[in-house]
Amino acid sequence: MSVLEQVIHVVAETLNVSPSTITRESTAENTNGWDSLAHVNLMIAIEQTFDIALDVEDFAKLNSIQSIIEFIEKNVT
């Protein structure tokens, strides 16, 4: 499974939406259910799924599927 597919799965599961509604272009602004509380839950799910530790400062930057994928690709070996 690609990083994109994994991220889509985690986002869809966390936000309780269909994976088909999540794309590389999805952001907190254009995705139903992606509010501030869901964002914290999403960051925790990303940490668990990819076995990484995010700094609180990273949370604000990771507000789109694209930014999450880029962060994972840079920081996960």
N, C-alpha and C positions, 0 to 999 in steps of 0.2 A: 504494500500500500504506500502510495507517495505521501510526501509531507502534506500536500494540498488535500488529499483525500482524508488523511488523519485529522487535520485541522477542521475540515468541514464536518466530519463525524463528531468531533468533540463539541464544536459550536452548536450543531443541531441538537445533540443530546442535552447539552447544558441549557439551551434556550427552549428546549421542548418544541422544536419546529422540524419540519421535513428537511432532510438533507438537500432535496432538490431546490429549496428556496435559498440556499447558501451558495454563493459563488466567490471567486477571487476578488470581485469588486464589492462584496458585502462589507458594510461598515456599521459601527454602532448607530450612526444616524439613519441608515436606510434599512435596518433589520428589526423586524418586530420582536419585542421582548428583550432587546439588548440595551437594558438600562444600567444604572450604576451598580446595583446589587448583582445583577446578572453578570456584569463585567468582572466583579471580584470573583464570583463563582467560576467564571470562564478562565480567569488567570490561574486559579487553583487547579482546575482540570487540565490546563495546558502543562503546568508544572508536573503533575502526576503522570500524565500521558507520555511526556517526553523526558521525564526524569531530570528536570532542570529546576533551578531556583531563580525566581524573578525578584528583582528589587522593586520596592514600591514605586520608585521613579520610572520603572519600565512600564508599569500598568497604563499610564496615560498615553504612552507612545504606541501601545499595542491595541489600537482601536479599529483595526480593519483586518480582514483575512490576509491581505497582502503584507501588512506590517508584521503580523504574527509569523507568517511563513518566512519572511526575510530574517526575522530575529532567530527563529529556530535553525534555519540553514546556517547562520553565522555562528551560533553558540552550541549546537549539538554536534558531537563528533560521531 
